[in-house]
């Protein structure tokens, strides 16, 4: 790809990320905010210290939520577009749409699902403030491992494909990825800081909502960016208007 094509794909990736962010924002407001409000109510009911919030809850759940989700969508949309430029034609004989969907699925798995299964998202009042630095470090370490292991599994599958065929090379690569992730889960420390009496159903709903937000974001991005990339890289031929003169053959 030349620089102009990469630049155009980057812009389209950011636009697709913005559109996906709008959908994720709706999912977050509908599924995530009720659980957050319930968790805050639990925290207020069991805390003896009541501090005045610097930012009001209404502002957090509207403008703050929108800013965070949309900026996240645009940023990761641009990064995913650059990854698409590298992956297209190198991970198999897939067109732009299929490559975009495959890339989105891998990003969802490596960037979110892998660390989520080890260190799932927690609502307010869950977690010790003194360990927030450790928890953040472990989460981003698990995210980095997920990305590196996904890249390694892809390279392994490409290396084995000529000898084992595409199907079995994919099976071996996926199995190796799963084993490596399992080993990381086993060796990294476990964190369980759910306070006594916290409703299990509320924790479950919050985590399902968090997973739904990311699924909506990456699914919508894959569909939107795949369509935009398809139209850029494989434009449809223009058809002559009815009644237009057709040039005579030479």
C-alpha positions in Angstrom: 0.0 0.0 0.0 1.2 3.5 -0.7 1.1 6.3 1.8 -2.1 7.8 0.4 -4.0 4.5 0.8 -2.8 4.0 4.3 -3.8 7.6 5.2 -7.3 7.1 3.7 -7.7 3.8 5.6 -6.5 5.5 8.9 -9.2 8.2 8.5 -11.8 5.6 7.7 -10.7 3.5 10.7 -11.2 6.5 13.0 -14.6 7.3 11.5 -15.6 3.7 11.9 -14.3 3.7 15.5 -16.4 6.9 16.1 -19.5 5.2 14.7 -18.9 2.1 16.7 -18.3 4.2 19.8 -21.8 5.7 19.4 -23.3 2.2 19.5 -21.1 1.2 22.4 -22.2 4.4 24.2 -25.9 3.4 23.9 -25.1 -0.1 25.2 -23.1 1.4 28.1 -25.9 3.8 29.0 -28.6 1.1 28.9 -26.8 -1.9 30.4 -23.9 -0.4 32.3 -25.2 2.7 34.1 -28.0 1.0 36.1 -25.4 -1.4 37.6 -23.0 1.4 38.3 -25.8 3.4 40.1 -26.7 0.3 42.2 -23.1 -0.3 43.1 -22.7 3.4 44.2 -25.9 3.0 46.3 -24.4 0.0 48.0 -21.2 1.8 48.7 -23.0 4.8 50.1 -25.1 2.6 52.4 -22.1 0.8 53.8 -19.6 3.7 54.0 -19.3 5.8 57.1 -17.5 8.5 55.2 -19.5 10.7 52.8 -17.3 12.9 50.6 -18.6 15.5 48.2 -18.0 14.3 44.6 -15.9 16.6 42.5 -17.9 15.8 39.4 -21.6 15.1 39.7 -23.0 11.7 39.0 -25.3 13.1 36.2 -22.3 14.6 34.4 -20.3 11.4 34.8 -23.1 9.2 33.3 -23.7 11.5 30.3 -20.9 13.8 29.1 -18.1 11.9 30.9 -19.3 8.6 29.6 -19.7 9.8 26.1 -16.3 11.4 26.0 -14.5 8.3 27.3 -16.3 5.9 25.0 -16.0 8.0 21.9 -12.3 8.9 22.4 -11.7 5.2 23.1 -13.5 4.2 19.8 -11.6 6.7 17.7 -8.2 5.9 19.1 -8.6 2.1 18.8 -10.2 2.5 15.4 -7.1 4.3 14.2 -4.8 1.6 15.7 -6.9 -1.2 14.2 -6.8 0.5 10.8 -3.0 0.5 10.8 -3.0 -3.1 11.9 -5.4 -3.8 9.0 -3.0 -2.3 6.5 -0.3 -4.8 7.7 -2.7 -7.8 8.0 -4.4 -7.5 4.6 -3.2 -10.3 2.4 -0.8 -11.6 5.0 -3.1 -13.7 7.2 -4.9 -15.5 4.3 -6.8 -15.0 1.1 -9.4 -12.7 2.7 -10.9 -9.6 1.2 -11.1 -6.3 3.1 -14.5 -7.1 4.7 -13.4 -10.5 6.0 -10.0 -9.2 7.1 -11.7 -6.3 9.0 -14.1 -8.7 10.8 -11.2 -11.2 11.6 -9.1 -8.4 12.9 -11.9 -7.0 15.1 -12.6 -10.5 16.5 -8.9 -11.0 17.3 -8.7 -7.5 18.9 -11.8 -8.2 21.1 -10.3 -11.5 22.2 -6.7 -10.4 22.8 -7.3 -6.9 24.0 -10.3 -7.4 26.2 -11.5 -11.0 26.6 -8.2 -12.5 27.6 -7.5 -10.0 30.4 -11.2 -9.9 31.3 -11.3 -13.6 32.2 -8.4 -13.2 34.6 -9.1 -9.7 35.9 -12.8 -8.9 35.2 -14.2 -5.4 35.4 -15.4 -4.3 38.8 -18.1 -1.8 39.7 -17.7 0.9 42.3 -17.2 -0.3 45.9 -15.4 -3.5 44.6 -11.7 -3.4 45.1 -9.2 -2.2 47.7 -8.0 1.4 46.9 -4.6 0.5 48.2 -4.1 -2.2 45.5 -5.4 -0.2 42.5 -1.8 0.3 41.2 -1.1 -3.4 41.3 -4.4 -4.3 39.7 -3.9 -1.9 36.9 -0.4 -3.2 36.2 -1.6 -6.8 36.2 -4.5 -6.0 33.9 -2.3 -4.2 31.3 0.3 -7.0 31.6 -2.4 -9.5 30.8 -3.5 -7.4 27.9 0.0 -7.2 26.5 0.4 -10.9 26.8 -2.9 -11.4 25.0 -1.8 -9.3 22.1 1.7 -10.9 21.9 0.3 -14.4 22.1 -2.3 -13.7 19.4 0.5 -12.4 17.1 2.6 -15.4 18.0 -0.3 -17.8 17.3 -0.9 -16.2 13.9 2.8 -16.5 12.9 2.8 -20.1 14.1 -0.3 -20.9 12.0 1.4 -19.3 8.9 4.6 -21.3 9.5 2.7 -24.6 9.8 0.2 -24.1 7.0 2.5 -25.4 4.2 3.1 -28.7 6.1 -0.2 -29.3 7.9 -2.7 -27.5 5.7 -4.7 -24.4 6.7 -7.2 -26.3 8.8 -4.8 -28.2 11.1 -2.4 -25.3 11.2 -5.2 -23.1 12.6 -6.2 -25.8 15.1 -2.6 -26.1 16.4 -2.2 -22.3 16.5 -5.4 -21.9 18.5 -4.5 -24.7 20.9 -1.1 -23.2 21.5 -2.7 -19.8 22.1 -5.1 -21.3 24.6 -2.3 -23.3 26.4 -0.1 -20.2 26.7 -3.0 -18.1 28.0 -3.8 -20.8 30.5 -0.2 -20.8 31.8 -0.3 -17.0 32.2 -3.6 -17.4 34.2 -2.0 -20.0 36.4 1.2 -18.0 37.2 -0.2 -14.5 37.6 -1.6 -13.7 41.0 -5.4 -14.0 41.8 -7.2 -10.9 43.0 -10.5 -11.2 44.8 -11.6 -8.1 46.6 -15.4 -8.3 46.5 -16.7 -6.8 49.8 -18.8 -9.0 52.1 -22.5 -8.7 51.3 -22.1 -7.3 47.8 -24.9 -8.7 45.6 -23.5 -11.4 43.3 -26.3 -10.7 40.8 -25.2 -7.1 40.6 -21.6 -8.0 40.0 -22.7 -10.5 37.3 -24.8 -7.9 35.5 -22.1 -5.3 35.6 -19.5 -7.6 34.1 -21.9 -8.9 31.5 -22.6 -5.2 30.6 -18.9 -4.5 30.3 -18.5 -7.4 28.0 -21.5 -6.4 25.9 -20.1 -2.9 25.5 -16.8 -4.2 24.1 -18.6 -6.7 21.9 -20.8 -4.0 20.4 -17.8 -1.7 19.9 -15.6 -4.2 18.1 -18.4 -5.9 16.2 -19.7 -2.6 14.8 -16.2 -1.4 14.0 -15.5 -4.6 12.0 -18.7 -4.2 10.0 -18.3 -0.5 9.4 -14.6 -0.4 8.7 -14.8 -3.5 6.5 -17.4 -1.8 4.3 -15.4 1.4 4.1 -12.2 -0.4 3.3 -14.0 -2.5 0.6 -15.3 0.5 -1.1 -11.8 2.2 -1.0 -9.8 -0.8 -2.2 -12.3 -2.4 -4.5 -14.4 0.4 -5.9 -17.4 -0.6 -7.9 -17.2 0.2 -11.6 -19.3 3.1 -12.7 -22.2 2.2 -15.0 -23.1 4.4 -18.0 -26.3 6.4 -17.5 -29.3 5.3 -19.6 -29.2 6.9 -23.0 -25.5 7.8 -22.7 -23.4 7.5 -25.9 -21.3 4.3 -26.0 -17.9 4.8 -27.6 -17.5 2.8 -30.8 -14.9 0.0 -30.7 -11.6 0.8 -32.3 
